[in-house]
Amino acid sequence: MVRLSPSDLLQAASTTDASTRWRLESEDLHVRNHDPRTDHDVRLTIRRDGDRCHHAEYHLLPAQSGSSVNLLQSGEYTVTAVVDDTERETATVRVSDDPNQTIVVEIINGSVRISEGVS
């Protein structure tokens, strides 16, 4: 299994300028560690209609966040996040080009919360 930093997932064609990339890319997944002093390991699985669409492990430094763009097609997904092999949460989230339909995984005081939409 590949261990990725959230910033490794930021993908944009180098031949396009920033304003063009903004229009072409859609943030599908946002992962954020709110803990100011603690690293966390996050294992994330995203499924649609029972099929696994994405699986990765992230190591988040204190207060680190990252996102993935153009990772998923629009639709409804079941997201499971496990933090430090102890805290687990599963939620159903819609994904689309609308920022209010983005998978958001937040680690707060060692607990994990999955929600829809970047605030």
N, CA, C and O atoms as a DFTB+ gen file, in Angstrom:
476 C
 N C O
     1  1       0.843      -1.167       0.000
     2  2       0.000       0.000       0.000
     3  2       0.895       1.240       0.000
     4  3       1.924       1.277       0.675
     5  1       0.496       2.230      -0.752
     6  2       1.255       3.467      -0.873
     7  2       0.834       4.433       0.224
     8  3      -0.358       4.661       0.429
     9  1       1.812       5.005       0.933
    10  2       1.525       6.036       1.939
    11  2       1.750       7.376       1.282
    12  3       2.833       7.647       0.763
    13  1       0.747       8.206       1.302
    14  2       0.807       9.500       0.646
    15  2       0.639      10.624       1.638
    16  3      -0.054      10.493       2.647
    17  1       1.275      11.709       1.337
    18  2       0.989      12.950       2.039
    19  2      -0.176      13.585       1.301
    20  3      -0.244      13.468       0.078
    21  1      -1.105      14.257       1.995
    22  2      -2.213      14.882       1.284
    23  2      -1.743      15.816       0.175
    24  3      -2.409      15.927      -0.854
    25  1      -0.621      16.483       0.361
    26  2      -0.154      17.402      -0.668
    27  2       0.353      16.667      -1.902
    28  3       0.456      17.272      -2.970
    29  1       0.677      15.366      -1.786
    30  2       1.060      14.584      -2.956
    31  2      -0.111      14.419      -3.914
    32  3       0.087      14.141      -5.097
    33  1      -1.321      14.588      -3.414
    34  2      -2.505      14.348      -4.220
    35  2      -2.962      15.560      -5.014
    36  3      -3.895      15.461      -5.811
    37  1      -2.322      16.696      -4.809
    38  2      -2.689      17.876      -5.574
    39  2      -2.155      17.698      -6.982
    40  3      -0.943      17.662      -7.193
    41  1      -3.052      17.585      -7.938
    42  2      -2.648      17.300      -9.301
    43  2      -3.180      18.375     -10.230
    44  3      -4.360      18.723     -10.188
    45  1      -2.300      18.895     -11.063
    46  2      -2.712      19.862     -12.067
    47  2      -1.725      19.784     -13.213
    48  3      -0.519      19.649     -13.008
    49  1      -2.245      19.869     -14.399
    50  2      -1.360      19.842     -15.558
    51  2      -0.459      21.066     -15.539
    52  3      -0.919      22.188     -15.330
    53  1       0.824      20.837     -15.760
    54  2       1.782      21.945     -15.696
    55  2       1.642      22.886     -16.881
    56  3       2.218      23.974     -16.873
    57  1       0.891      22.491     -17.895
    58  2       0.748      23.341     -19.078
    59  2      -0.412      24.316     -18.975
    60  3      -0.629      25.111     -19.890
    61  1      -1.160      24.274     -17.885
    62  2      -2.273      25.205     -17.732
    63  2      -1.951      26.224     -16.658
    64  3      -1.209      25.941     -15.718
    65  1      -2.519      27.418     -16.809
    66  2      -2.292      28.446     -15.800
    67  2      -3.243      28.239     -14.629
    68  3      -4.161      27.422     -14.701
    69  1      -3.018      28.980     -13.553
    70  2      -3.779      28.781     -12.313
    71  2      -5.273      28.998     -12.512
    72  3      -6.073      28.240     -11.962
    73  1      -5.674      30.002     -13.275
    74  2      -7.104      30.266     -13.438
    75  2      -7.777      29.156     -14.241
    76  3      -8.933      28.822     -13.978
    77  1      -7.079      28.586     -15.207
    78  2      -7.638      27.474     -15.970
    79  2      -7.767      26.245     -15.091
    80  3      -8.794      25.568     -15.134
    81  1      -6.746      25.937     -14.289
    82  2      -6.814      24.782     -13.392
    83  2      -7.982      24.926     -12.425
    84  3      -8.663      23.943     -12.135
    85  1      -8.222      26.124     -11.927
    86  2      -9.329      26.348     -10.991
    87  2     -10.652      25.915     -11.611
    88  3     -11.481      25.297     -10.942
    89  1     -10.853      26.239     -12.887
    90  2     -12.098      25.882     -13.552
    91  2     -12.173      24.391     -13.882
    92  3     -13.265      23.822     -13.899
    93  1     -11.032      23.751     -14.145
    94  2     -11.025      22.362     -14.581
    95  2     -11.044      21.365     -13.432
    96  3     -11.510      20.238     -13.602
    97  1     -10.553      21.756     -12.284
    98  2     -10.401      20.819     -11.184
    99  2     -11.514      20.969     -10.160
   100  3     -12.026      22.062      -9.921
   101  1     -11.866      19.863      -9.576
   102  2     -12.903      19.836      -8.556
   103  2     -12.338      19.140      -7.326
   104  3     -11.854      18.012      -7.419
   105  1     -12.396      19.805      -6.176
   106  2     -11.902      19.197      -4.938
   107  2     -12.921      18.163      -4.470
   108  3     -14.050      18.500      -4.114
   109  1     -12.502      16.905      -4.477
   110  2     -13.391      15.811      -4.089
   111  2     -13.186      15.370      -2.651
   112  3     -14.116      14.885      -2.007
   113  1     -11.973      15.537      -2.144
   114  2     -11.620      15.045      -0.816
   115  2     -10.754      16.076      -0.112
   116  3      -9.777      16.575      -0.670
   117  1     -11.127      16.385       1.119
   118  2     -10.338      17.307       1.940
   119  2     -10.108      16.619       3.288
   120  3     -11.058      16.209       3.955
   121  1      -8.837      16.500       3.681
   122  2      -8.470      15.853       4.943
   123  2      -7.741      16.878       5.797
   124  3      -6.802      17.525       5.333
   125  1      -8.174      17.027       7.055
   126  2      -7.588      18.063       7.917
   127  2      -7.362      17.539       9.329
   128  3      -8.248      16.932       9.931
   129  1      -6.157      17.784       9.848
   130  2      -5.827      17.479      11.239
   131  2      -5.924      18.781      12.032
   132  3      -5.089      19.672      11.872
   133  1      -6.928      18.889      12.874
   134  2      -7.109      20.094      13.690
   135  2      -6.233      20.089      14.938
   136  3      -6.096      21.118      15.599
   137  1      -5.641      18.949      15.266
   138  2      -4.825      18.867      16.478
   139  2      -3.524      19.642      16.285
   140  3      -2.762      19.340      15.367
   141  1      -3.260      20.634      17.131
   142  2      -2.096      21.503      16.932
   143  2      -0.759      20.881      17.331
   144  3       0.291      21.412      16.970
   145  1      -0.773      19.760      18.072
   146  2       0.489      19.197      18.570
   147  2       0.668      17.702      18.274
   148  3       1.683      17.118      18.652
   149  1      -0.301      17.084      17.608
   150  2      -0.262      15.633      17.461
   151  2      -0.339      15.209      16.001
   152  3      -1.207      15.664      15.256
   153  1       0.588      14.322      15.594
   154  2       0.518      13.671      14.285
   155  2      -0.571      12.602      14.345
   156  3      -0.869      12.070      15.414
   157  1      -1.160      12.295      13.196
   158  2      -2.146      11.214      13.125
   159  2      -1.986      10.447      11.823
   160  3      -1.672      11.018      10.778
   161  1      -2.207       9.141      11.907
   162  2      -2.272       8.292      10.722
   163  2      -3.741       8.063      10.399
   164  3      -4.532       7.711      11.274
   165  1      -4.095       8.263       9.142
   166  2      -5.482       8.122       8.706
   167  2      -5.539       7.107       7.566
   168  3      -4.829       7.238       6.569
   169  1      -6.387       6.103       7.724
   170  2      -6.639       5.131       6.658
   171  2      -8.029       5.431       6.111
   172  3      -9.003       5.479       6.863
   173  1      -8.117       5.628       4.819
   174  2      -9.352       6.091       4.201
   175  2      -9.764       5.146       3.074
   176  3      -8.953       4.792       2.218
   177  1     -11.034       4.744       3.088
   178  2     -11.591       3.924       2.013
   179  2     -12.873       4.586       1.527
   180  3     -13.737       4.955       2.322
   181  1     -12.982       4.730       0.209
   182  2     -14.165       5.335      -0.403
   183  2     -14.773       4.305      -1.349
   184  3     -14.093       3.762      -2.220
   185  1     -16.079       4.045      -1.160
   186  2     -16.782       3.055      -1.982
   187  2     -18.016       3.682      -2.629
   188  3     -18.637       4.597      -2.089
   189  1     -18.342       3.155      -3.798
   190  2     -19.579       3.548      -4.482
   191  2     -20.252       2.267      -4.950
   192  3     -19.649       1.466      -5.664
   193  1     -21.484       2.079      -4.551
   194  2     -22.241       0.867      -4.899
   195  2     -21.471      -0.398      -4.523
   196  3     -21.516      -1.396      -5.244
   197  1     -20.764      -0.353      -3.390
   198  2     -20.027      -1.507      -2.902
   199  2     -18.641      -1.688      -3.493
   200  3     -17.853      -2.482      -2.980
   201  1     -18.327      -0.968      -4.559
   202  2     -17.010      -1.082      -5.193
   203  2     -16.051      -0.055      -4.616
   204  3     -16.408       1.111      -4.450
   205  1     -14.831      -0.486      -4.309
   206  2     -13.828       0.434      -3.766
   207  2     -13.305       1.340      -4.876
   208  3     -12.807       0.866      -5.897
   209  1     -13.425       2.649      -4.662
   210  2     -12.977       3.653      -5.628
   211  2     -11.637       4.260      -5.243
   212  3     -10.872       4.698      -6.101
   213  1     -11.360       4.282      -3.938
   214  2     -10.123       4.908      -3.456
   215  2      -9.783       4.317      -2.096
   216  3     -10.654       4.124      -1.248
   217  1      -8.500       4.035      -1.907
   218  2      -8.016       3.575      -0.608
   219  2      -6.606       4.118      -0.442
   220  3      -5.762       3.944      -1.321
   221  1      -6.351       4.768       0.673
   222  2      -5.017       5.329       0.914
   223  2      -4.803       5.501       2.402
   224  3      -5.748       5.526       3.191
   225  1      -3.531       5.619       2.767
   226  2      -3.156       5.954       4.139
   227  2      -2.391       7.264       4.102
   228  3      -1.532       7.477       3.246
   229  1      -2.715       8.133       5.039
   230  2      -2.080       9.443       5.120
   231  2      -1.455       9.613       6.498
   232  3      -2.003       9.144       7.495
   233  1      -0.331      10.270       6.552
   234  2       0.272      10.671       7.818
   235  2       0.160      12.188       7.878
   236  3       0.802      12.898       7.103
   237  1      -0.658      12.680       8.802
   238  2      -0.894      14.117       8.921
   239  2      -0.101      14.683      10.085
   240  3      -0.197      14.195      11.211
   241  1       0.669      15.698       9.810
   242  2       1.396      16.424      10.847
   243  2       0.421      17.311      11.606
   244  3      -0.702      17.509      11.141
   245  1       0.809      17.855      12.762
   246  2      -0.083      18.758      13.492
   247  2      -0.563      19.899      12.594
   248  3       0.232      20.539      11.907
   249  1      -1.860      20.140      12.611
   250  2      -2.514      21.228      11.878
   251  2      -2.354      21.126      10.363
   252  3      -2.561      22.119       9.665
   253  1      -2.000      19.981       9.845
   254  2      -1.826      19.806       8.396
   255  2      -3.149      19.451       7.740
   256  3      -3.993      18.778       8.332
   257  1      -3.318      19.914       6.507
   258  2      -4.472      19.519       5.713
   259  2      -4.027      19.315       4.276
   260  3      -2.945      19.748       3.877
   261  1      -4.859      18.662       3.520
   262  2      -4.572      18.440       2.113
   263  2      -5.840      18.049       1.393
   264  3      -6.854      17.736       2.016
   265  1      -5.776      18.070       0.078
   266  2      -6.965      17.740      -0.688
   267  2      -6.588      16.981      -1.947
   268  3      -5.437      16.986      -2.384
   269  1      -7.585      16.335      -2.513
   270  2      -7.447      15.636      -3.789
   271  2      -8.452      16.232      -4.752
   272  3      -9.603      16.485      -4.398
   273  1      -8.002      16.450      -5.960
   274  2      -8.883      17.003      -6.987
   275  2      -9.109      15.956      -8.069
   276  3      -8.233      15.145      -8.369
   277  1     -10.300      15.995      -8.644
   278  2     -10.666      15.099      -9.743
   279  2     -10.412      13.630      -9.410
   280  3     -10.015      12.846     -10.272
   281  1     -10.642      13.275      -8.168
   282  2     -10.424      11.906      -7.706
   283  2     -11.620      11.008      -8.021
   284  3     -11.451       9.824      -8.314
   285  1     -12.832      11.576      -7.960
   286  2     -14.061      10.799      -8.066
   287  2     -15.028      11.440      -9.047
   288  3     -14.968      12.644      -9.297
   289  1     -15.917      10.628      -9.600
   290  2     -17.003      11.148     -10.416
   291  2     -18.117      11.615      -9.488
   292  3     -18.180      11.202      -8.330
   293  1     -18.987      12.470      -9.992
   294  2     -20.127      12.925      -9.192
   295  2     -20.965      11.727      -8.776
   296  3     -21.177      10.801      -9.559
   297  1     -21.440      11.753      -7.535
   298  2     -22.288      10.673      -7.049
   299  2     -22.226      10.540      -5.550
   300  3     -21.634      11.371      -4.861
   301  1     -22.843       9.487      -5.047
   302  2     -22.916       9.231      -3.615
   303  2     -21.911       8.139      -3.246
   304  3     -21.832       7.104      -3.908
   305  1     -21.141       8.384      -2.175
   306  2     -20.065       7.485      -1.765
   307  2     -20.177       7.161      -0.280
   308  3     -20.639       7.978       0.516
   309  1     -19.751       5.963       0.073
   310  2     -19.609       5.577       1.470
   311  2     -18.140       5.719       1.824
   312  3     -17.273       5.118       1.190
   313  1     -17.872       6.521       2.845
   314  2     -16.503       6.855       3.234
   315  2     -16.245       6.287       4.626
   316  3     -17.026       6.506       5.552
   317  1     -15.141       5.556       4.764
   318  2     -14.719       5.049       6.066
   319  2     -13.331       5.586       6.357
   320  3     -12.420       5.455       5.539
   321  1     -13.174       6.190       7.525
   322  2     -11.878       6.715       7.959
   323  2     -11.533       6.090       9.302
   324  3     -12.372       6.006      10.199
   325  1     -10.279       5.650       9.427
   326  2      -9.771       5.091      10.678
   327  2      -8.550       5.909      11.067
   328  3      -7.611       6.046      10.283
   329  1      -8.565       6.456      12.289
   330  2      -7.465       7.292      12.775
   331  2      -6.675       6.518      13.820
   332  3      -7.229       6.024      14.802
   333  1      -5.374       6.423      13.590
   334  2      -4.447       5.779      14.534
   335  2      -4.898       4.372      14.927
   336  3      -4.653       3.924      16.048
   337  1      -5.554       3.683      14.002
   338  2      -6.045       2.312      14.213
   339  2      -6.980       2.180      15.413
   340  3      -7.154       1.080      15.938
   341  1      -7.587       3.290      15.855
   342  2      -8.497       3.210      17.006
   343  2      -9.849       3.858      16.727
   344  3     -10.886       3.232      16.949
   345  1      -9.860       5.073      16.256
   346  2     -11.112       5.798      16.005
   347  2     -11.582       5.511      14.584
   348  3     -10.809       5.616      13.632
   349  1     -12.871       5.144      14.448
   350  2     -13.413       4.781      13.131
   351  2     -14.745       5.486      12.923
   352  3     -15.551       5.609      13.845
   353  1     -14.962       5.950      11.686
   354  2     -16.236       6.585      11.332
   355  2     -16.566       6.212       9.897
   356  3     -15.678       6.115       9.050
   357  1     -17.848       6.003       9.631
   358  2     -18.335       5.753       8.272
   359  2     -19.505       6.689       8.019
   360  3     -20.363       6.875       8.882
   361  1     -19.533       7.279       6.824
   362  2     -20.614       8.195       6.462
   363  2     -20.867       8.106       4.962
   364  3     -19.996       7.698       4.193
   365  1     -22.066       8.493       4.565
   366  2     -22.416       8.585       3.150
   367  2     -22.373      10.054       2.757
   368  3     -22.984      10.904       3.404
   369  1     -21.635      10.337       1.679
   370  2     -21.395      11.722       1.266
   371  2     -21.573      11.835      -0.243
   372  3     -21.176      10.942      -0.992
   373  1     -22.173      12.939      -0.682
   374  2     -22.295      13.225      -2.118
   375  2     -21.091      14.034      -2.574
   376  3     -20.588      14.891      -1.848
   377  1     -20.638      13.746      -3.789
   378  2     -19.510      14.449      -4.397
   379  2     -19.969      15.027      -5.728
   380  3     -20.635      14.353      -6.514
   381  1     -19.604      16.288      -5.973
   382  2     -19.862      16.921      -7.270
   383  2     -18.904      18.100      -7.422
   384  3     -18.012      18.296      -6.597
   385  1     -19.095      18.877      -8.476
   386  2     -18.276      20.071      -8.684
   387  2     -18.611      21.168      -7.678
   388  3     -17.847      22.123      -7.533
   389  1     -19.729      21.047      -6.990
   390  2     -20.147      22.027      -5.988
   391  2     -19.295      21.855      -4.727
   392  3     -19.216      20.746      -4.200
   393  1     -18.650      22.929      -4.223
   394  2     -17.838      22.824      -3.003
   395  2     -18.617      22.314      -1.791
   396  3     -18.027      21.803      -0.839
   397  1     -19.944      22.453      -1.832
   398  2     -20.769      21.938      -0.741
   399  2     -20.941      20.427      -0.816
   400  3     -21.525      19.824       0.084
   401  1     -20.435      19.809      -1.889
   402  2     -20.504      18.356      -2.034
   403  2     -19.091      17.813      -2.234
   404  3     -18.727      17.324      -3.304
   405  1     -18.324      17.920      -1.171
   406  2     -16.942      17.451      -1.094
   407  2     -16.831      16.561       0.139
   408  3     -17.457      16.848       1.159
   409  1     -16.052      15.494       0.065
   410  2     -15.816      14.654       1.239
   411  2     -14.831      15.382       2.145
   412  3     -13.727      15.724       1.723
   413  1     -15.232      15.618       3.384
   414  2     -14.371      16.295       4.358
   415  2     -14.130      15.340       5.525
   416  3     -15.068      14.892       6.184
   417  1     -12.852      15.038       5.766
   418  2     -12.455      14.182       6.884
   419  2     -11.641      15.047       7.828
   420  3     -10.601      15.585       7.448
   421  1     -12.118      15.181       9.073
   422  2     -11.444      16.038      10.048
   423  2     -11.069      15.230      11.284
   424  3     -11.856      14.427      11.786
   425  1      -9.847      15.462      11.761
   426  2      -9.380      14.855      12.999
   427  2      -9.345      15.954      14.045
   428  3      -8.650      16.958      13.891
   429  1     -10.112      15.745      15.121
   430  2     -10.225      16.735      16.189
   431  2     -10.033      16.005      17.510
   432  3     -10.829      15.136      17.865
   433  1      -8.977      16.355      18.240
   434  2      -8.667      15.701      19.520
   435  2      -8.616      14.179      19.396
   436  3      -9.079      13.461      20.282
   437  1      -8.053      13.696      18.294
   438  2      -7.908      12.262      18.090
   439  2      -9.136      11.554      17.568
   440  3      -9.061      10.377      17.217
   441  1     -10.273      12.240      17.504
   442  2     -11.499      11.659      16.959
   443  2     -11.624      12.045      15.489
   444  3     -11.027      13.024      15.041
   445  1     -12.394      11.276      14.753
   446  2     -12.564      11.548      13.326
   447  2     -14.018      11.903      13.040
   448  3     -14.946      11.337      13.618
   449  1     -14.184      12.855      12.131
   450  2     -15.522      13.273      11.701
   451  2     -15.517      13.344      10.180
   452  3     -14.602      13.913       9.585
   453  1     -16.534      12.769       9.554
   454  2     -16.694      12.829       8.103
   455  2     -17.937      13.650       7.821
   456  3     -19.001      13.398       8.388
   457  1     -17.801      14.633       6.945
   458  2     -18.945      15.468       6.600
   459  2     -18.897      15.788       5.112
   460  3     -17.971      15.400       4.400
   461  1     -19.909      16.497       4.671
   462  2     -20.041      16.876       3.270
   463  2     -19.923      18.383       3.161
   464  3     -20.688      19.114       3.790
   465  1     -18.973      18.854       2.371
   466  2     -18.840      20.282       2.108
   467  2     -17.745      20.948       2.901
   468  3     -17.596      20.733       4.104
   469  1     -16.976      21.769       2.191
   470  2     -15.891      22.528       2.811
   471  2     -16.470      23.804       3.382
   472  3     -17.165      24.543       2.685
   473  1     -16.186      24.070       4.658
   474  2     -16.706      25.299       5.275
   475  2     -15.586      26.257       5.580
   476  3     -15.830      27.345       6.102
